[in-house]
Amino acid sequence: MTKRKRIVAAAAAVGIVSLALSLVVVVLRRAEVDRGVDLELAQSVSADFGARVEELLKPYLEGQPGVRVRVTYRPRAAEEGLSGARGAHLVLRPFEPAEADKVAPLFAADYAVLAYDRGRVAEPPGSFPDLVTQALAMKAKGEVAYGLALPEETHPLLPFFSDVFWPAAPPRDAAATAKEVFSLLGDLRFTYGLSPHACTSECAARLLAEGQVPFAVVGEWRIPELRRALGERLGVAALPSLSRGGPPLRSVRRTYGVERAPALKDREAGAADGVMAYLRGDGQKRVFAALGKLPLSEPPGAQGGDAQAPARAQVEQEGALRAPAVSVGWASVRATEAALAPLWVEFADGRIGAEGAARALVEKVLGIPSPKE
């Protein structure tokens, strides 16, 4: 073989090898595309909340056949964020207002509402004296076993003491307010016999669902199960004021949103960004239907002429959510619960009266760090 032929043969061989390598790269890339992208979204709400998140994402993922999202439950993410859900591409967690630019805000949760039976109550009472009047009348007729199911867990009780722990402007006298609250709660239990003893949030929801009470103070997370049990009979309203014409009780609530992990591979980053964009946009339209929660932002096109009017259930729940609320860090909430819990046990057992409980609570409040500290 001449030198020229050897050069041509070598060039041809190099060309064949290059073509083969190019084909391998194309095949591998095509296989990677066909394989798609797998993401993990870690949610920190509850073990059974994942199915609702999957329902929220379903319309988006149907239009993205190469993207798959596995929803897992990582409770530590509620306090630790991404570090509590290592390996996850997206995390659904509570966030503070200062973090709003880091997340796709989704919904508000953990606040208390007054749930009532429309079959017995035409309109929700505006104050607890009005509630007591209605409840006593129904109890006297033998229509109900109790008037108000009030969970004796500390979190549902916090709205009653919000002006003690987190004074609003203008501030009220903490000792007088605490005594007013303990007096009301004592009357409900001991004087009128309207509230059952040692009732948990599960107990409160069950009593209302079974028709044994016309009113119940419940966390918003109980609304879906109550709606399944009562249907159109379920009414939801903001908590009444302590006294007629008095300031409304302020509930404690948290805001939840989805955060994207910062260091992701290109294809994972693109897929995660797509999910975030959906949750900030069209996903907001499905938050209430899929999650049973109220969206934090107005869905795109909500003001358009073709926008569908929200159902009465959503309007009612929005009214309860839009009521005045306490916005403090969750560390402050846990500190107040720790201060209230032992005192409430003594008070609920009748070992301490309203005045003594109020005095002891105010003394404990002075030892709780300010939310700004």
Helices and strands as residue ranges (DSSP letters): H 3-35, E 37-43, H 50-62, E 67-73, H 77-80, G 81-84, E 90-95, G 97-102, E 103-109, E 112-117, H 128-140, E 148-149, H 154-157, G 158-161, H 162-165, H 174-186, I 187-191, H 201-209, E 215-219, G 220-222, H 223-230, G 231-233, E 234-237, E 251-252, E 254-260, H 266-280, G 282-286, H 287-291, E 294-295, H 312-321, E 325-326, H 330-348, H 354-365
